[in-house]
Amino acid sequence: MPTLSKDRLHGTLDALVLKTLSWGPRHGYAIARWLEEKTGDAIQVEEGSLYPALYRMEKRGWIEAAWGMSEIGRKAKIYRLTGAGRKQLRLETAEWTHFASAVSRVLKPDASP
């Protein structure tokens, strides 16, 4: 299956990370792996995209970070969703659903001119 283009990923990365963290705290590598697994490798988030997004979301108060241990015993920054992040996730989910529905209406094979 083809991977999602970087342009499409850029517009949805915050929502995808927030949704990932809605299932519980994770470190950056675990966030990227979870997204790959859940999408059948269609979405592969590179470090150069993920970490700036995490820092931006932390600055906006959507996530919080604290140093902890990864599942293999290495020191890692663990990210968790805040109340503001849950609110933002609801907003972005609603926006994405509306947008995807609109695009689908245009791209359907039976869409009239």
Phi and psi in degrees as a GROMACS rama.xvg file:
@    title "Ramachandran Plot"
@    xaxis  label "Phi"
@    yaxis  label "Psi"
@TYPE xy
-67.808  151.084  PRO-2
-82.5092  157.754  THR-3
-69.5288  136.463  LEU-4
-64.4496  152.944  SER-5
-61.9297  -32.7875  LYS-6
-63.5516  -45.3366  ASP-7
-68.1554  -39.1079  ARG-8
-64.4999  -39.939  LEU-9
-56.1277  -41.507  HIS-10
-74.8175  -14.1628  GLY-11
-120.223  -2.47144  THR-12
-59.0246  -44.2263  LEU-13
-58.2221  -47.5003  ASP-14
-62.3169  -40.7643  ALA-15
-65.4434  -41.3408  LEU-16
-67.8261  -44.2491  VAL-17
-59.6631  -42.8615  LEU-18
-63.855  -41.7498  LYS-19
-58.1922  -45.5396  THR-20
-73.2829  -16.2514  LEU-21
-66.495  -18.1373  SER-22
-89.4414  -4.28797  TRP-23
136.062  162.737  GLY-24
-61.7925  145.936  PRO-25
-151.86  156.648  ARG-26
-89.4511  168.118  HIS-27
-54.305  -47.755  GLY-28
-61.4596  -39.6674  TYR-29
-67.3496  -33.8427  ALA-30
-62.1265  -49.4923  ILE-31
-61.5459  -44.5903  ALA-32
-64.7142  -40.2555  ARG-33
-61.2081  -44.2882  TRP-34
-63.3349  -41.4426  LEU-35
-61.4832  -46.7542  GLU-36
-62.98  -47.4703  GLU-37
-66.0337  -26.0697  LYS-38
-104.833  10.6692  THR-39
61.0766  37.512  GLY-40
69.0975  10.433  ASP-41
-70.1416  -30.0716  ALA-42
-114.255  118.105  ILE-43
-123.748  112.393  GLN-44
-95.4499  121.993  VAL-45
-83.2761  152.764  GLU-46
-55.5939  -37.4945  GLU-47
-65.474  -17.7008  GLY-48
-100.707  -41.3976  SER-49
-66.6096  -51.732  LEU-50
-66.9903  -40.1736  TYR-51
-60.8389  -37.2275  PRO-52
-64.688  -42.9916  ALA-53
-61.6143  -44.0841  LEU-54
-63.6397  -41.836  TYR-55
-63.3869  -44.1638  ARG-56
-68.6669  -33.6653  MET-57
-65.9499  -42.7664  GLU-58
-62.6249  -34.3539  LYS-59
-80.7218  -6.78729  ARG-60
84.916  11.5201  GLY-61
-80.6786  -25.7074  TRP-62
-136.783  160.124  ILE-63
-124.721  152.364  GLU-64
-129.906  145.153  ALA-65
-148.123  148.944  ALA-66
-73.8471  138.058  TRP-67
-155.224  -161.47  GLY-68
-113.339  138.701  MET-69
-77.0467  175.176  SER-70
-67.0613  -14.6366  GLU-71
-104.883  14.5267  ILE-72
81.5815  17.9248  GLY-73
-99.7842  147.685  ARG-74
-65.7156  131.244  LYS-75
-150.111  151.876  ALA-76
-82.149  122.114  LYS-77
-102.542  129.171  ILE-78
-105.498  141.865  TYR-79
-138.51  152.282  ARG-80
-76.2058  141.084  LEU-81
-101.786  175.102  THR-82
-59.8147  -42.0802  GLY-83
-63.8829  -34.6014  ALA-84
-67.253  -38.7971  GLY-85
-63.4398  -40.9072  ARG-86
-63.4719  -44.5325  LYS-87
-63.4817  -38.6285  GLN-88
-61.4434  -43.8127  LEU-89
-60.2725  -44.1546  ARG-90
-62.97  -48.7259  LEU-91
-67.2636  -34.3356  GLU-92
-64.514  -44.1356  THR-93
-62.9357  -44.0478  ALA-94
-63.0371  -43.9291  GLU-95
-64.489  -42.4222  TRP-96
-61.4577  -44.2236  THR-97
-62.794  -46.3098  HIS-98
-63.9289  -47.8857  PHE-99
-62.1763  -38.3025  ALA-100
-63.5373  -43.859  SER-101
-64.1731  -45.0783  ALA-102
-64.823  -39.9552  VAL-103
-61.1783  -38.5933  SER-104
-62.1948  -33.2652  ARG-105
-79.6352  -39.9155  VAL-106
-85.1962  -9.81612  LEU-107
-57.2318  143.365  LYS-108
-59.219  -28.5717  PRO-109
-93.1952  10.628  ASP-110
-67.1964  128.674  ALA-111
-85.6501  155.172  SER-112
